[in-house]
Amino acid sequence: MLSHERQIEQVVAALHAQFPRFALATIERRVRAGFERYAAATVQSFLPILVHREVEAQFREADRLGVGTSRPGSSSSVEVA
């Protein structure tokens, strides 16, 4: 089984590949928050899948609403609270 940190890294990398316009720091912050929410869960083996789906839904909704659009002159990655 992968270490907790490695699981987070893999979920962050997958989401960043899927949503490159969002800042890596934003993605990582949301993934870490997701893992923390389920830290006391009895079954940990599906945690990366669960967190990936939750965070993916958040970014899909942000895309749908146009949240986090970049400002002129800023980098192509955007921060979303």
C-alpha positions as a LaTeX table, in Angstrom:
\begin{tabular}{lrrr}
\hline
Residue & $x$ (\AA) & $y$ (\AA) & $z$ (\AA) \\
\hline
Met1 & 0.00 & 0.00 & 0.00 \\
Leu2 & 1.23 & 3.48 & $-0.83$ \\
Ser3 & 2.12 & 5.90 & 1.93 \\
His4 & $-0.39$ & 8.57 & 2.83 \\
Glu5 & 1.83 & 11.30 & 1.32 \\
Arg6 & 2.28 & 9.35 & $-1.92$ \\
Gln7 & $-1.48$ & 8.85 & $-2.22$ \\
Ile8 & $-1.98$ & 12.61 & $-1.87$ \\
Glu9 & 0.69 & 13.29 & $-4.49$ \\
Gln10 & $-0.95$ & 10.91 & $-6.95$ \\
Val11 & $-4.41$ & 12.40 & $-6.51$ \\
Val12 & $-3.00$ & 15.93 & $-6.86$ \\
Ala13 & $-1.10$ & 14.98 & $-10.03$ \\
Ala14 & $-4.15$ & 13.35 & $-11.60$ \\
Leu15 & $-6.38$ & 16.33 & $-10.83$ \\
His16 & $-3.79$ & 18.82 & $-12.04$ \\
Ala17 & $-3.57$ & 16.93 & $-15.35$ \\
Gln18 & $-7.36$ & 17.05 & $-15.58$ \\
Phe19 & $-7.71$ & 20.69 & $-14.49$ \\
Pro20 & $-4.46$ & 22.45 & $-15.51$ \\
Arg21 & $-5.96$ & 25.93 & $-15.35$ \\
Phe22 & $-6.25$ & 25.69 & $-11.56$ \\
Ala23 & $-3.19$ & 26.38 & $-9.45$ \\
Leu24 & $-1.37$ & 23.32 & $-8.15$ \\
Ala25 & $-1.45$ & 24.80 & $-4.62$ \\
Thr26 & $-5.25$ & 25.07 & $-4.77$ \\
Ile27 & $-5.61$ & 21.47 & $-5.90$ \\
Glu28 & $-3.22$ & 20.25 & $-3.22$ \\
Arg29 & $-4.99$ & 22.22 & $-0.50$ \\
Arg30 & $-8.36$ & 20.70 & $-1.43$ \\
Val31 & $-6.95$ & 17.17 & $-1.68$ \\
Arg32 & $-5.25$ & 17.46 & 1.72 \\
Ala33 & $-8.49$ & 18.77 & 3.23 \\
Gly34 & $-10.32$ & 15.79 & 1.77 \\
Phe35 & $-7.84$ & 13.32 & 3.24 \\
Glu36 & $-8.06$ & 15.07 & 6.62 \\
Arg37 & $-11.88$ & 14.83 & 6.58 \\
Tyr38 & $-11.63$ & 11.05 & 6.36 \\
Ala39 & $-8.59$ & 10.53 & 8.60 \\
Ala40 & $-10.62$ & 8.59 & 11.16 \\
Ala41 & $-12.38$ & 6.38 & 8.59 \\
Thr42 & $-12.19$ & 2.68 & 9.37 \\
Val43 & $-11.48$ & 1.68 & 5.78 \\
Gln44 & $-8.69$ & 3.76 & 4.23 \\
Ser45 & $-8.10$ & 1.80 & 1.02 \\
Phe46 & $-10.68$ & 3.71 & $-1.04$ \\
Leu47 & $-9.80$ & 7.11 & 0.37 \\
Pro48 & $-7.80$ & 8.28 & $-2.70$ \\
Ile49 & $-10.71$ & 7.46 & $-5.02$ \\
Leu50 & $-13.24$ & 9.13 & $-2.75$ \\
Val51 & $-11.18$ & 12.29 & $-2.35$ \\
His52 & $-10.40$ & 12.41 & $-6.09$ \\
Arg53 & $-14.11$ & 12.26 & $-6.93$ \\
Glu54 & $-15.05$ & 14.91 & $-4.37$ \\
Val55 & $-12.37$ & 17.37 & $-5.45$ \\
Glu56 & $-13.04$ & 16.63 & $-9.12$ \\
Ala57 & $-16.70$ & 17.56 & $-8.58$ \\
Gln58 & $-15.64$ & 20.83 & $-6.93$ \\
Phe59 & $-13.46$ & 21.80 & $-9.90$ \\
Arg60 & $-16.09$ & 20.74 & $-12.44$ \\
Glu61 & $-18.56$ & 23.01 & $-10.67$ \\
Ala62 & $-16.02$ & 25.85 & $-10.60$ \\
Asp63 & $-15.48$ & 25.37 & $-14.34$ \\
Arg64 & $-19.22$ & 25.33 & $-14.96$ \\
Leu65 & $-19.68$ & 28.57 & $-13.03$ \\
Gly66 & $-16.60$ & 30.20 & $-14.53$ \\
Val67 & $-15.06$ & 30.60 & $-11.08$ \\
Gly68 & $-11.34$ & 31.25 & $-10.99$ \\
Thr69 & $-10.92$ & 32.78 & $-14.41$ \\
Ser70 & $-7.48$ & 34.25 & $-14.86$ \\
Arg71 & $-6.87$ & 37.97 & $-14.93$ \\
Pro72 & $-5.09$ & 39.60 & $-17.85$ \\
Gly73 & $-1.35$ & 39.38 & $-17.35$ \\
Ser74 & $-1.58$ & 36.59 & $-14.80$ \\
Ser75 & $-0.33$ & 33.05 & $-15.26$ \\
Ser76 & $-2.59$ & 30.48 & $-16.84$ \\
Ser77 & $-3.13$ & 28.72 & $-13.49$ \\
Val78 & $-5.66$ & 30.31 & $-11.19$ \\
Glu79 & $-6.35$ & 30.17 & $-7.47$ \\
Val80 & $-9.78$ & 29.16 & $-6.28$ \\
Ala81 & $-10.64$ & 29.39 & $-2.60$ \\
\hline
\end{tabular}
